[in-house]
Amino acid sequence: MQALGITTTCCRFVTLSAVSLLASGLGAQSRFIPSDTPTAGACNITPFGEFRKSKTWVNQKYQCLATGAQLGNKSSGRITDLGFAPCSTRLGVIHFDTIEVVLAQTRSGTLGRNFSKNLASNVRTVLKATNYDWHVVGGEWNRLGLDGVYHYDAGVHGANLVVQITVTGCHKTGLISTGFHRGGTQRVSSVDWPVSAGPGKLGLVDMAALKFEVGFEVGGLTSHGSGCAGSGGLAPTIQMIGTPEPGGSVLVFVSQCLSNANSLQVFGLRRLEPSMDLAVIGAPTCSLYAPTDVVLVAKADVTGQYFLSLQVPNDSSLVRRSFFTQGFPVDAKANSWGRTASPYGRILIGR
């Protein structure tokens, strides 16, 4: 896998705990607004919705602010991800028909009602996606999975960072409870608007913003998308653990395959937007989420699980780059293509 700068070894089974999935990368390069405790604070469902597709909470626009002091009085830096803390100890998935994340800077220490005026300078869209599924686990910080790197420059654009999140068709599935922890800082929000009309220019201002993490050149291991069920009724799953930084290593686990099934493990250099519907090759409800830049062959054990060990070269040029991976195990009875698909994993290389 020279194109990815990663070498691989395959395969044997190792048991993972759910808590390990996002354990890497939460170091000194992260700033937490207003505090670094992911299990404390009241809960709020803006802007990430609730379980059912209720009219009020599926379409939302939201802004919050991190002051220069909260960001550590940095003069400059590169933001590679944002994290949030669910009010749960369980796993779940948050679905967005669409999601857009915009970052900007301002010299103002407060937010006003006008969304666009709060985006004073250095405005950049860092995530824009359709049918975006975000896998989260409670009790810890969960990285959202940005596509772009944000170049923060306090001297030129002002020290305060504005985060704007706009979602449509948002709802949760799985076991995670409603809400994310909030921190008592300022937010601007608008909910219950039709997609055809949009959120409008003005929002409501209050002090119920979510707690959040701003990651400067952090690495991360996140899971996204949805798998498609095999002949046994279950979809393959994907999990990752390790240290996604130069000189580190990452283990990618795929489970809920058929016993001893062969599999293709795909690695791509970017996320496909939109994802590719594999109904065209006889696999309805299955999707491909990244281009097939590299394809490896793997084999599940008798329990239907396999892993790949990825070695990250000690090369600083890999920092801030993302790689994407997805498993396609054989299941001849699942569909006419003869394979199922896992969700996809995003490997963000940090320092």
Disulfide bonds with the S-S distance in Angstrom:
Cys10-Cys11 1.15
Cys43-Cys87 2.10
Cys228-Cys286 1.95
